[in-house]
């Protein structure tokens, strides 16, 4: 997979780039913050409490090596994408179509939309809503969390793997180079579908278990029988992917080990959603594997148990007040 900096230099475009982040949670705030920190004009479309804090104080972008207040724009609705040359699309998988439709009246005709989402089919679903716009799929490898209103904490990673075909023109190359210059490793892959499935397999192994336990990876994985459950989940996912005709690249076992070794304090996005009383993406993670397994005749009992347990916790009544 060639790194994007091997591209020939893109034709000159007005600088800084105008970039919007649709769905500025932990992932969107991190990448938007990195681009703003590098001098680009970024607007985050975020929940009101985050948008208010960012408009007042800037985005607090905290990593292991630095902790800064980054000045950028903030909005609370899809009109915040107006005028953007590129949109980082970071909403939850269940909100893909609705958020795309909300953006449509405000989106420039030549804007590029880069999907930075969990799941394997978001870019295709978004293309159905935005048929006249360029939409590119990306795989996100980053550990982040919202530590408070307008405060994102980066715990590790940050690589993006992007499909190459929509990235060939000057704007797309400029965005890729802007990300790389901002400190984000960007790679092109002709097998983004496989890379998305690779990420899905990792998410299915980690997310639900962390969510059910409400504990970080370093505390859940060593638990009695947990590694064996994760192995069953992975084997089922790979069997479904094979039945789908998907070639999953890379060493899944090595990646599973590396995550718990390098990010022991990280809790999954599913765990964070449950802790905040918000809907999770479990239907697009273990639930998708169960659904595709049923359609293809591949048994997925371990994924079904994790999916069912998270759904139960998701439906748990919220405490009064």
Buried (B, 14 or more C-beta within 10 A) or exposed (E): BEEBEEBEEBEEBEEBBBBBBBBBBBBBBBBBBBBBBBEBBBBBBBEEEBBBBBBEEBBBBBBEEEEEBBEBBBBBEBBBBBBBBBBBBBBBBBBBBEBBEBBBEBBBEEBBBBBBBBBBBBBEBBBEBBEEBBBBBBBBBBBBBBEEBBBBBBBBBBEBBBBBEBBEEEBBBBBBBBBBBBEBBBBBBEBBBBBBBBBBBBBBBBBBBBBBBBBBBBBBBEEEEBBEBBBBBBBBBBBBBBBBEBEBBEEBEEBBEEBBEEBBEBBBBBBBBBEEEEEBBBBBBBBBBBBBBEEBEBEBEBBBBBBBBBBEBBEEEEEEE
